[in-house]
Amino acid sequence: MPHPYPQVLDVQVKDAKTKDTAISTAVQELIPEAVRSRTGISVTRRSITDFQVAVDVSVPCGEIHERVRI
């Protein structure tokens, strides 16, 4: 049976204007799973236009951590 909530979302943006909205939307989508699993969320920049938003056990519950991996 598939997991009811996503744990990782890949976000690709075309420009800076859409970046914040796209990442915020992904974070909002992952919040139910983060709350259920009592973890936080990480936002990792992989390039200027590529981000990964994930439920992350290394992030304390209720927190969002930003990382850069370019």
C-alpha positions in Angstrom: 0.0 0.0 0.0 1.5 3.4 -1.0 2.3 5.8 1.8 -0.6 8.3 2.2 1.7 11.4 2.5 4.9 12.2 0.5 8.2 12.2 2.4 10.3 14.0 -0.3 9.3 16.5 -3.0 11.6 17.8 -5.7 11.0 21.4 -6.6 12.2 23.0 -9.8 11.8 26.7 -10.3 12.3 29.0 -13.4 13.1 32.2 -11.6 13.4 33.8 -8.2 9.9 35.1 -8.3 8.4 31.6 -8.2 11.0 30.1 -5.8 9.4 31.1 -2.4 5.9 30.1 -3.4 7.0 26.7 -4.8 9.0 25.9 -1.7 6.3 27.0 0.6 3.8 24.9 -1.2 6.0 21.8 -0.9 6.6 22.5 2.8 2.9 22.8 3.4 2.3 19.5 1.6 4.9 17.7 3.8 3.7 19.1 7.2 1.1 16.3 7.9 3.8 13.6 7.5 6.3 15.6 9.6 3.8 16.0 12.4 2.8 12.3 12.1 6.4 11.1 12.3 7.4 13.8 14.8 10.2 15.2 12.7 11.1 18.4 11.0 11.6 19.4 7.3 14.7 20.1 5.4 15.0 22.3 2.3 18.1 21.5 0.3 19.3 23.7 -2.6 20.9 21.5 -5.2 21.3 24.2 -7.8 20.0 27.7 -8.6 16.7 26.2 -9.8 16.6 22.8 -8.1 15.5 22.1 -4.5 14.6 19.0 -2.5 12.1 19.4 0.4 12.0 16.4 2.7 10.7 15.1 6.0 14.0 14.7 7.9 14.6 12.8 11.1 17.7 14.9 11.7 15.6 18.1 12.0 13.7 18.6 15.3 9.9 18.4 15.2 8.4 21.8 14.2 11.5 23.1 12.6 12.6 23.7 9.0 16.3 23.7 8.2 17.9 25.0 5.0 20.9 23.3 3.4 23.0 24.0 0.3 24.5 21.1 -1.7 25.8 22.4 -5.0 
